[in-house]
Amino acid sequence: MNNEQAVPSEIVPLPAGKGLHVFHDGNLSDAELERSLRKALWVMALNRCILMLTTSQRAKDWATEMATSIAAEDHGKPLPFPSVVEGFEIAMALRDSAVIAFMTLFKTGNRDPGAVADNQSMRTLLDDCLAIAFPDGPARVSFDALFLRLMTLRDKLIAHIDGKAQEAQLQEKLASLIGHATNLTPDEVPQFLESARKLLAAIEAKQT
């Protein structure tokens, strides 16, 4: 189907990330329905990505403020939940999860015949949306660099642990593993967040 043809459907997210509805006029072909639902999955993944990134920022800011507060108070007081360490860990875990959610748009995404299309069959639509969100020039160069960073994080450090991607130090009688020291940092969140929002807006505006 031509990407410029309109499919009479509307994606409506449900509250608290519990899924979404796709309203349509009842005349969608199987292929049109599959594409509408795959697009809906993209919207859901990007909305989750954005929520996790904004929440990670709040968790990081809270943990930083709490660390300063605890340092100025009596250390004998019971630690709150989450503790400072837990607050930073929550922030990092949310950043990791946001990377995985974002990259689901670019992975295989297997088809459910008669219900959901695979990502591969939607690649032209996704490329069109990327061109809208990140036009040629500095904006696209910047996004491409971010995308490569996110893909490496997803494939080498988060969803899979690639030995060569770890920071290992080997000595005569000691081997040290730094672990996930190269994961997404708080400083990288603003660009990631802006990119996710731009891509979401392009996908929501583009007809399947």
N, C-alpha and C positions, 0 to 999 in steps of 0.2 A: 504494500500500500504506500502511496506517495506520502512522505512525511508532512507535506503541507495540507493534506486533507484533514478536516476536523472530525474527530470522533466525539459524539455527543455524550461525554461522561464528565463527572465531577468528582474529585478526590476530596473527601472530608475526614480529617484525622479525628480519632476518638480521644477523650481526655486521658491524661496520665499515661500516655504511650501504650494504650491497650489495643492498638490496631487502627484500622480506618475503614471507611465505607467508600465504595466507588458507585456513585449513582449514574445510571444511563437510561436511555429511552427504550431499552428492550430489543433494539434492532441491531445490536453489535454482532458481527460475525465472530466465530471462534478466534480467528487471528486478531481481530480488533480487541476483543476482550482480553486475550493473552497480553497484548501490548499495553493496554490500559492498566492491567494489574501489575505488570512489571514496572511501569512508570510509577505506580502507587508505592511499590516497594522501595524505589529510589527515593521518593519523597519521604517515606517513613524513616529510611536509613539516614538521610541528611538531617531531618529534624532531630533524630536521636543524637547524631554527631554534634549538632549545634548545642543541644541541651547539655551533653556531657562536657563539651569544651567550656561553656559558660559556668557550669557547676564546678569544674576543675579549677577555674580561676577563683571562684568564691572560696573553695576549700583551701587553696594555697594561700590566699589573703588572710583567711581566718587563722590558719596554722601559724603564719608569720606574726600576726598580732598576738596570738596566744603565747607564742614563744617569748615575745618581748614582755608580756604581762607576767608570765611565770618567773622570768628572770628577776623581776623587780619585787616579787612577793616571797612569802615564806615557803621554802621548798618542802616543808613538812605537810602541807595540805594535800589531800587526795587528788590525784590527777583526774581531770574530766574525761568523758568520752565524747568525741574522739580525743585522744591525746594529741600533742603536737606532731609526734612521729606518725601517728595514724592519719592525721589530717593531711600531711604531705603525701603519705602513701595513697590515700583516697584520690588526691588530685592527680597523682601519676597514673593510677589505675584508670581513671576516667579519660585521661589523655590517650592512653593505650587503646581503650575501647572505642574512642572516637576515631582513631586511625583505622581500626578494623571496620567500623560502620561505614566510613567514607569509601574505603577501598572495595566494599561489596558491589559498588556500581561498575567496577572495572574488572571483576573476576568472572568466572564462567557463568555462575547463576543458572543452574540446570532448569530446563523447561518442565512444566506440568501441563501436558497436552489438554487443551480445552479450557485452561484456567490461567496459567502464567507463562509468558514467553521467556526464553533464555536471554541473557545479556548480549550474546553474540549477535542475535537477530535484531537487536536494538542499537547496535553500535553506531549506525549512521545518525540516528536520532541523538544519541549521547554526544557524538562529535559535533553535531549542529549546536547543541546546547553549550558545549565547551567554547565554541567559536563565538557565541553570543555573550557568554559570561566573561570570557578572556580574549578580547580581540587581538589581532596581530600586533606585535610591538612589545614594549616593556611589560605590559600586563600579562601577555602570554608567556614570555620568557620567565617571568617571576613565578607564574603558576606551574610551568613545566618543571622548574627546579624544585618547587615544593612537592609536586607530584612524585618526582623521582625519590625525594627524601621519604615521603610517606610510603611508597611502594617498598623501599628498602627496609624501612622499619617494620612494616607488616610482614614481609616475607622472610626477613633475616633475624628479627629480634622479638617480635610479639606473637604472631600466629605460629611461627616456627622459630626454632632456635638454631641458627647456623653457627657452627663452631668457629668458622673463619671471621664471623662478624663480631665475636666477643673480644674484649680486651684482655688478652692473656699474657702473663709474664712468666717465662720459664727460666729458672735458675738451676744450679747443679742439684740441689736437694729440696727445692721448693718450687711449686707451681701455683701461681696466683691467678684467679679469675675475677675480673672486675664486675662481670655480669652485665646488667642493662644500663651501664653508665651513659650510653649514647642515645637513650630514648628521647622522645620529644621533650623539649624544655618549655617552661612557662613563657619564655621570650618568643617562642615560635607560635604560640597559640593565636595571637591577634591575626596574623596573616592567614593561618589555617581557618579560623573562624570566619573571616571575611570571604575567603574563597568558597567555603561551604555554603554561605548565605547567597553568594552570587550564583553559584551553580543551581541551588534550590530554586531561586527566582526564575532562572532561565528554563528549567525543566517544567515548573508549574505553568509558565506562559506558553511553552511550545506544545503544539498539537501533535498527538501520536500518529 
